[in-house]
Amino acid sequence: MRRFFILFLSLFFLPFSSHAQQQKLVKILVTSPHIGTDNHRPVADVLAGCMIRELNRKGSLEIIDREKSEEYLKNTKRPEWVNTRELAVEVGKAMGADVVIYSSLGKNYDTFVYSIAFIEVEKNLIQRIVQNSFPESASPQLIGRRVKDDMIKFMQYIPLPSELADPGSIVRMDTINPDELPNTAEIELPKMDSHGIVEQLFMYYRVFPGELEYRKLEMESMATQLPMDLDKNDEELVKTFTRLENIGKFALRYNFQAYLIQDCSTRALNVLIANKIPVLFSLDGQNICMMDGYTGLRSDGACYFKTNYNDAFESLSLTHRELMTMLIVLPKPGKKGGISKEYLSAAIARYHNDWDKTPTLVEVSHGFLDIMTSGMEN
């Protein structure tokens, strides 16, 4: 009987042990900073040490000894630092790193200037480059504070262990009953970074196109030409549509769904937000923002909406023109946050707008001018 009991316990705990062993920590290598003269080596060591300290504070990471990367480079007859993307990927693969953080340090008169780059090894993708400086007389404590601020910008790009272990895992679709909406709903968006609202949206879904791609999007948006025969009254509206369409097309490159909403209603917005889907629109006709929450939903559909800039406004204050320019971007079913088009279409269609028209999803690939013309007929 005792043997049977011991065998039962062994079988019971075996799957847990096996699962625990499969958990993978994200491996990060901080390489030695590139320097122009050996006189800067002590300062470079402080710089690298501060970066490693901040990563250790985050926890749940495996920090690879940078001495190993130095030894690898010395054995291949090269300096001990990393200063290019190609070399970062090479050393990262040799060290088994998921992420490499490499840097350079120089001096401009009495000021040290430095840059730090974060690159995902497998994707060969630079997520962010930051530049900063400190005076020649700076104490290690001051350097540490500067580096701490820089590393905060990197932390959100570090992959989750689950993303490394099984990035294609199927996730159950989790949706809200559109007939039983909660009184209050809010989406927890990450803080906005240097590339604005699109990057904030992508970070929310944990998709990181990289520094270069965001710069391309910004250049494409600046170069977009509007139709020459625009009515001046519609120019503002077309600009908003164009910007939303550019965002939607950019999202399609990364396997997202992207839809403009024709004949949108405020209750349809409640449905989307309750399902954790931010809604992009223009509140002032100039800037694009995201609707990320509502509160005080009444039986007649009135509520207060909130944007990612923490602006709050009454649902009744939304104008017809603002309701015409709505965009949603979300992962496809099977990905975290993904919801089927069939559910979304049926859910928002339950709530007609003030002109008794049914909210409809329109794929971004369709012409936005047709949507605008249809909306202006109301």
C-alpha positions as CSV (number, residue, x, y, z in Angstrom):
1,M,0.0,0.0,0.0
2,R,2.8,2.4,0.9
3,R,4.6,1.7,-2.5
4,F,1.3,2.4,-4.3
5,F,0.9,5.7,-2.5
6,I,4.5,6.8,-3.3
7,L,4.0,5.8,-6.9
8,F,0.8,7.8,-7.1
9,L,2.5,10.9,-5.7
10,S,5.4,10.6,-8.2
11,L,3.0,10.4,-11.1
12,F,1.0,13.3,-9.7
13,F,3.9,15.7,-9.4
14,L,5.8,14.6,-12.6
15,P,3.9,16.8,-15.1
16,F,4.5,19.8,-12.8
17,S,8.3,19.2,-12.7
18,S,8.4,18.7,-16.4
19,H,6.5,21.9,-17.1
20,A,8.8,23.8,-14.7
21,Q,11.9,22.6,-16.5
22,Q,10.4,23.8,-19.8
23,Q,10.1,27.4,-18.6
24,K,12.6,29.5,-20.4
25,L,14.1,32.7,-19.1
26,V,14.9,35.4,-21.6
27,K,18.7,35.6,-22.0
28,I,20.2,39.0,-22.3
29,L,23.8,39.9,-23.1
30,V,25.1,43.4,-22.3
31,T,28.4,43.7,-24.3
32,S,31.3,46.0,-23.4
33,P,30.8,49.5,-24.8
34,H,32.8,50.6,-27.8
35,I,35.4,53.2,-26.8
36,G,37.9,55.3,-28.8
37,T,40.6,55.2,-26.2
38,D,41.6,53.0,-23.3
39,N,41.4,56.0,-21.0
40,H,37.6,55.7,-21.2
41,R,37.6,52.0,-20.1
42,P,36.7,52.7,-16.4
43,V,33.8,54.9,-17.4
44,A,32.6,52.3,-19.9
45,D,32.7,49.6,-17.2
46,V,30.5,51.8,-15.0
47,L,28.1,52.3,-17.9
48,A,27.8,48.6,-18.6
49,G,27.6,47.8,-14.9
50,C,24.6,50.2,-14.5
51,M,22.8,48.5,-17.4
52,I,23.3,45.1,-16.0
53,R,22.1,46.3,-12.5
54,E,18.9,47.6,-13.9
55,L,18.2,44.3,-15.8
56,N,18.9,42.4,-12.6
57,R,16.4,44.6,-10.8
58,K,13.7,43.7,-13.3
59,G,14.2,40.0,-12.5
60,S,13.0,36.9,-14.4
61,L,16.0,37.3,-16.8
62,E,19.2,35.4,-17.4
63,I,22.1,37.9,-17.7
64,I,25.0,36.4,-19.7
65,D,28.4,37.4,-18.4
66,R,29.9,40.0,-20.7
67,E,33.3,38.6,-20.0
68,K,32.3,35.6,-22.1
69,S,31.5,37.8,-25.1
70,E,34.9,39.6,-24.6
71,E,36.7,36.3,-24.6
72,Y,34.8,35.2,-27.7
73,L,35.9,38.3,-29.5
74,K,39.5,38.1,-28.3
75,N,39.7,34.5,-29.6
76,T,38.6,35.7,-33.0
77,K,41.3,38.4,-33.0
78,R,38.9,41.4,-32.6
79,P,38.5,44.1,-30.0
80,E,36.4,43.2,-26.9
81,W,33.5,45.5,-27.6
82,V,30.5,45.4,-30.0
83,N,29.7,48.4,-32.1
84,T,27.6,47.2,-35.0
85,R,24.3,45.4,-35.6
86,E,26.0,42.5,-37.5
87,L,28.5,41.9,-34.7
88,A,25.8,42.1,-32.0
89,V,23.8,39.3,-33.8
90,E,27.0,37.2,-34.3
91,V,28.0,37.5,-30.7
92,G,24.5,37.0,-29.5
93,K,24.1,33.8,-31.4
94,A,27.4,32.5,-30.1
95,M,26.4,33.3,-26.5
96,G,22.9,31.9,-26.9
97,A,21.3,35.3,-26.2
98,D,17.8,36.3,-27.1
99,V,18.6,40.0,-26.7
100,V,21.8,41.9,-27.1
101,I,22.3,45.4,-25.7
102,Y,25.4,47.1,-27.2
103,S,26.7,50.6,-26.7
104,S,29.3,53.2,-27.5
105,L,31.0,55.8,-25.4
106,G,32.8,58.9,-26.6
107,K,33.9,62.3,-25.3
108,N,33.0,65.8,-26.6
109,Y,35.1,68.3,-24.7
110,D,34.2,67.9,-21.0
111,T,31.1,65.8,-21.7
112,F,30.8,62.0,-22.2
113,V,28.2,61.1,-24.8
114,Y,26.9,57.5,-25.3
115,S,24.3,55.5,-27.3
116,I,22.7,52.2,-26.3
117,A,21.0,49.9,-28.8
118,F,18.6,47.0,-28.1
119,I,18.4,44.2,-30.7
120,E,16.5,41.0,-30.8
121,V,19.0,38.4,-32.1
122,E,16.6,35.9,-33.8
123,K,14.7,38.6,-35.6
124,N,17.8,40.7,-36.3
125,L,15.6,43.7,-35.3
126,I,16.7,46.8,-33.5
127,Q,13.9,47.8,-31.2
128,R,15.2,51.1,-29.9
129,I,18.4,53.3,-29.8
130,V,18.8,55.9,-27.1
131,Q,21.4,58.6,-26.8
132,N,22.4,60.5,-23.7
133,S,25.3,62.2,-22.0
134,F,26.8,63.1,-18.6
135,P,29.5,65.5,-17.6
136,E,33.1,64.4,-17.3
137,S,33.0,65.0,-13.5
138,A,29.8,62.8,-13.1
139,S,29.8,60.4,-10.2
140,P,28.9,56.7,-10.6
141,Q,25.6,57.6,-8.9
142,L,24.7,60.2,-11.6
143,I,25.7,57.9,-14.4
144,G,23.5,55.2,-12.8
145,R,20.5,57.6,-12.7
146,R,20.9,58.5,-16.4
147,V,21.2,54.8,-17.4
148,K,18.2,53.9,-15.3
149,D,16.1,56.3,-17.2
150,D,17.4,54.9,-20.5
151,M,16.8,51.3,-19.5
152,I,13.2,52.0,-18.6
153,K,12.6,52.7,-22.3
154,F,14.0,49.2,-23.1
155,M,12.2,47.1,-20.6
156,Q,8.9,47.0,-22.4
157,Y,10.5,45.5,-25.5
158,I,12.0,42.5,-23.6
159,P,10.1,39.4,-24.9
160,L,8.0,37.4,-22.4
161,P,9.2,33.8,-21.8
162,S,6.0,32.5,-23.2
163,E,6.6,34.4,-26.4
164,L,10.0,32.7,-26.8
165,A,8.8,29.3,-25.8
166,D,5.8,29.2,-28.2
167,P,5.2,32.4,-30.1
168,G,2.6,30.7,-32.3
169,S,0.5,29.3,-29.5
170,I,-3.3,29.3,-30.0
171,V,-5.1,31.6,-27.5
172,R,-8.8,31.2,-26.7
173,M,-11.0,34.0,-28.0
174,D,-12.5,35.9,-25.0
175,T,-15.4,38.1,-25.8
176,I,-18.1,40.1,-24.0
177,N,-21.9,39.5,-24.4
178,P,-22.9,42.7,-26.3
179,D,-26.3,42.6,-24.5
180,E,-24.7,42.7,-21.1
181,L,-22.1,45.4,-21.2
182,P,-20.3,46.3,-17.9
183,N,-21.0,49.7,-16.4
184,T,-17.3,50.6,-16.6
185,A,-14.5,49.3,-18.8
186,E,-10.9,50.4,-19.2
187,I,-8.0,49.2,-21.3
188,E,-4.6,49.4,-19.7
189,L,-2.4,50.9,-22.4
190,P,1.4,51.1,-22.0
191,K,3.0,54.5,-21.8
192,M,3.4,56.4,-25.0
193,D,7.0,56.4,-26.3
194,S,8.9,58.3,-28.9
195,H,6.9,57.0,-31.9
196,G,3.6,58.0,-30.7
197,I,0.2,56.4,-30.8
198,V,0.9,53.7,-33.3
199,E,3.8,52.4,-31.2
200,Q,1.6,52.6,-28.1
201,L,-1.1,50.5,-29.8
202,F,1.4,47.9,-31.0
203,M,3.1,47.7,-27.6
204,Y,-0.4,47.0,-26.1
205,Y,-0.6,43.9,-28.4
206,R,3.1,43.2,-27.8
207,V,4.1,43.5,-31.4
208,F,7.4,45.4,-32.0
209,P,8.1,46.3,-35.6
210,G,11.4,48.1,-34.6
211,E,12.9,51.6,-34.7
212,L,13.4,51.7,-38.5
213,E,9.9,50.7,-39.4
214,Y,8.3,53.4,-37.3
215,R,10.5,56.0,-38.9
216,K,9.4,54.7,-42.3
217,L,5.8,55.1,-41.3
218,E,6.4,58.7,-40.2
219,M,8.0,59.5,-43.5
220,E,5.2,57.8,-45.5
221,S,2.6,59.8,-43.5
222,M,4.4,63.1,-44.2
223,A,4.6,62.3,-47.9
224,T,1.0,61.3,-48.4
225,Q,-0.7,63.5,-51.0
226,L,-4.4,64.5,-50.6
227,P,-6.7,64.8,-53.6
228,M,-6.4,68.2,-55.4
229,D,-10.1,68.7,-55.9
230,L,-11.0,68.7,-52.2
231,D,-13.8,70.8,-50.8
232,K,-12.2,72.9,-48.1
233,N,-15.0,71.9,-45.7
234,D,-14.0,68.2,-46.2
235,E,-10.2,68.7,-46.1
236,E,-9.9,68.1,-42.4
237,L,-12.1,65.0,-42.6
238,V,-10.1,63.5,-45.5
239,K,-6.8,64.2,-43.6
240,T,-8.2,62.2,-40.7
241,F,-9.3,59.4,-42.9
242,T,-6.0,59.3,-44.7
243,R,-4.0,59.1,-41.4
244,L,-6.2,56.3,-40.1
245,E,-5.9,54.4,-43.4
246,N,-2.1,54.7,-43.2
247,I,-2.1,53.3,-39.7
248,G,-4.4,50.5,-40.8
249,K,-2.2,49.6,-43.8
250,F,0.9,49.7,-41.6
251,A,-0.9,47.3,-39.2
252,L,-1.7,44.9,-42.0
253,R,2.0,44.3,-42.6
254,Y,2.2,42.7,-39.2
255,N,-0.7,40.4,-39.6
256,F,-3.3,42.5,-37.8
257,Q,-6.9,43.0,-38.7
258,A,-7.8,46.7,-39.4
259,Y,-11.2,48.1,-40.0
260,L,-12.8,51.5,-40.4
261,I,-16.3,51.7,-38.9
262,Q,-19.1,53.0,-41.1
263,D,-22.2,54.4,-39.5
264,C,-20.6,54.0,-36.0
265,S,-22.7,54.5,-32.9
266,T,-21.6,55.3,-29.3
267,R,-23.0,51.9,-28.1
268,A,-20.8,50.2,-30.7
269,L,-17.8,51.9,-29.1
270,N,-18.9,50.5,-25.7
271,V,-18.9,47.0,-27.2
272,L,-15.4,47.4,-28.6
273,I,-13.9,48.9,-25.5
274,A,-15.5,46.3,-23.3
275,N,-13.7,43.7,-25.5
276,K,-10.4,45.5,-24.8
277,I,-10.1,46.9,-28.3
278,P,-8.9,50.5,-28.4
279,V,-10.6,52.8,-31.0
280,L,-8.6,55.3,-33.0
281,F,-10.2,58.5,-33.9
282,S,-9.8,62.3,-34.0
283,L,-11.5,64.2,-31.2
284,D,-10.4,67.7,-32.4
285,G,-10.1,67.1,-36.2
286,Q,-6.3,67.4,-35.9
287,N,-4.7,64.7,-33.7
288,I,-5.3,61.0,-33.6
289,C,-6.0,59.5,-30.2
290,M,-7.3,56.3,-28.8
291,M,-10.5,55.7,-26.9
292,D,-9.5,53.4,-24.1
293,G,-12.3,53.4,-21.6
294,Y,-15.8,54.4,-20.6
295,T,-17.6,54.8,-17.3
296,G,-21.1,55.4,-16.0
297,L,-22.9,53.5,-18.8
298,R,-26.7,54.1,-18.5
299,S,-29.6,52.2,-19.8
300,D,-30.1,54.9,-22.5
301,G,-26.5,54.4,-23.7
302,A,-25.1,57.6,-22.3
303,C,-21.6,57.4,-20.7
304,Y,-18.3,59.2,-20.3
305,F,-15.5,58.1,-22.6
306,K,-11.8,58.4,-21.9
307,T,-8.8,58.7,-24.3
308,N,-5.2,57.6,-23.9
309,Y,-4.4,61.2,-23.1
310,N,-6.7,60.9,-20.1
311,D,-9.2,63.3,-21.6
312,A,-12.8,62.5,-20.6
313,F,-15.9,63.6,-22.5
314,E,-19.6,62.8,-22.6
315,S,-20.8,60.3,-25.3
316,L,-23.5,62.8,-26.3
317,S,-20.7,65.3,-27.3
318,L,-19.4,63.0,-30.1
319,T,-20.3,64.6,-33.4
320,H,-21.4,62.9,-36.5
321,R,-18.0,63.8,-38.2
322,E,-16.1,62.2,-35.3
323,L,-18.2,59.1,-35.4
324,M,-17.4,58.8,-39.2
325,T,-13.6,58.6,-38.5
326,M,-13.1,55.5,-36.4
327,L,-10.5,52.8,-36.8
328,I,-9.9,49.5,-34.9
329,V,-6.7,47.4,-35.1
330,L,-6.4,44.0,-33.4
331,P,-4.7,40.6,-33.8
332,K,-6.4,37.9,-35.8
333,P,-8.2,35.0,-34.0
334,G,-5.7,32.6,-32.5
335,K,-3.4,35.4,-31.3
336,K,-3.6,37.0,-27.9
337,G,-6.3,39.7,-28.1
338,G,-7.6,38.4,-31.4
339,I,-11.3,38.3,-32.1
340,S,-13.1,37.1,-35.2
341,K,-14.6,39.6,-37.7
342,E,-17.9,37.7,-37.5
343,Y,-18.3,38.4,-33.8
344,L,-17.2,42.0,-34.1
345,S,-19.6,42.7,-37.0
346,A,-22.6,41.1,-35.2
347,A,-21.8,42.7,-31.9
348,I,-21.6,46.3,-33.1
349,A,-24.5,45.8,-35.5
350,R,-26.8,45.4,-32.4
351,Y,-26.7,49.1,-31.7
352,H,-27.8,51.5,-34.5
353,N,-26.7,55.1,-34.7
354,D,-28.9,58.1,-34.3
355,W,-29.8,58.0,-38.0
356,D,-31.0,54.4,-37.5
357,K,-28.1,53.0,-39.6
358,T,-26.3,49.9,-38.7
359,P,-22.6,50.1,-37.8
360,T,-20.5,48.1,-40.2
361,L,-16.8,47.1,-40.4
362,V,-15.0,48.1,-43.6
363,E,-11.6,46.6,-44.2
364,V,-8.9,49.2,-44.6
365,S,-8.1,47.9,-48.1
366,H,-11.4,49.5,-49.3
367,G,-11.5,53.1,-50.5
368,F,-12.0,55.5,-47.6
369,L,-13.5,58.2,-49.8
370,D,-16.5,55.9,-50.5
371,I,-17.0,55.6,-46.7
372,M,-16.8,59.4,-46.3
373,T,-19.3,60.1,-49.1
374,S,-21.7,57.6,-47.6
375,G,-21.4,59.1,-44.2
376,M,-21.9,62.7,-45.4
377,E,-25.3,61.7,-46.8
378,N,-26.7,61.3,-43.3
